[in-house]
């Protein structure tokens, strides 16, 4: 009985190599599959290909690495998922079968958690599960939107098209997120720097100047009012520093506890939409996410009611979620989406008008995606305007805070210098 050399993938997606005796190449493949291995290369001893397989088998055995076992609560960064989706869409669009595409991506994936996930997906597909069923095992990686779009693509036979739409959706969502983060990071950093400078001045610098003033003037009554105020504020901070720290921690914990409740979350989300300067960006971002998600789902073949449920779960804002719930109930009763959108008070007249036109012309998915494009541009413009407005504003605020403290500390010194000059002249 001839000997066959093989390279195969185990259930964790790791390459393994060896040799076995079999009547034919088909028999060797069957034996490997019965042991839970998925052969990628099989050749009989003495054939031209067998030498190459043996050489690669030695390298595979030598460089074998442990596979990370991925649990159902595994989670990866949105960027890793976005790259995986785009690469898989490209491979399938190029004519590569799904299983082969997953195997290729599993081999080259640098992230161990994502690598283990892809390999498990490949194993499930190999054993007869659908791709969407396999994705459901990892709800924290592949959300309802992802799973349902893939399921719709499988049913319609257009998986490569749906994956391309998913990749495009994720890329635009990531781009939008980066813009929002960029707008928020600058003022937060400046605020922390301003707070740090003020605390340092009040707790370290001002007490030293206070000691100097006591030695030079003897009495606090001779100090200017601004200086008295700054010194009093400094003493209050120094005497109550632990109380202030405790109060800060209590506010943070209380805020999180309130955000964990249904009513508290709704109040916070409503305030986010009404905040000066930032509220406009939050509102436009929420509208863009709603229309992009719903439009992508419906375009991919997901039923409208199911798409509305998924969109509600991924809205990211309870006020928007409540509005989507009303839209869902109206559509379920055979009514238009326009009335509940209008009554929510969240969506601008332009959005409502475009949705109305989309329903009348039967082009609602296309209209929703157009709205998303418009509002993503609006977010971009709003973020740019917000950043250009905040930069000088924060610099002025920081300069005022530091300037007042410095002025308060140097006013008594100026008076002392004047008195000394007057005494010397006399």
Secondary structure, 3 states (H helix, E strand, C coil): CCEEEEEEECCCCCEEEEEEECCCHHHHHHHHHHCCCEEEEEEECCCHHHHHHHHHHHHHHHCCCCCCCCCCCCCCCHHHHHHHHHHHHHHHHCCCCHHHHHHHHHHHCCCHHHHHHHHHHHHHHHCCCCHHHHHCCCCCCCCHHHHHHHHHHHHHCCHHHHHHHHHHHHHHHHHHHHHHHHHHHHHHHHHHHHHHHHHHHHHHHHHHHHHHHHHHHCCHHHCCHHHHHHHHHHHHHHHCHHHHHHHHHHHHHHHHHHHHCHHHHHHHHHHHHHCCCHHHHHHHHHHHHHHHHHHHHHHCCCCHHHHHHHHHHCCCCHHHHHHHHHHHHHHHCCCCCHHHHHHHCCCCHHHHHHHHHHHHHCCHHHHHHHHHHHHHHHHHHHHHHHHHHHHHHHHHHHHHHHHHHHHHHHHHHHHHHHHHHHHHHC
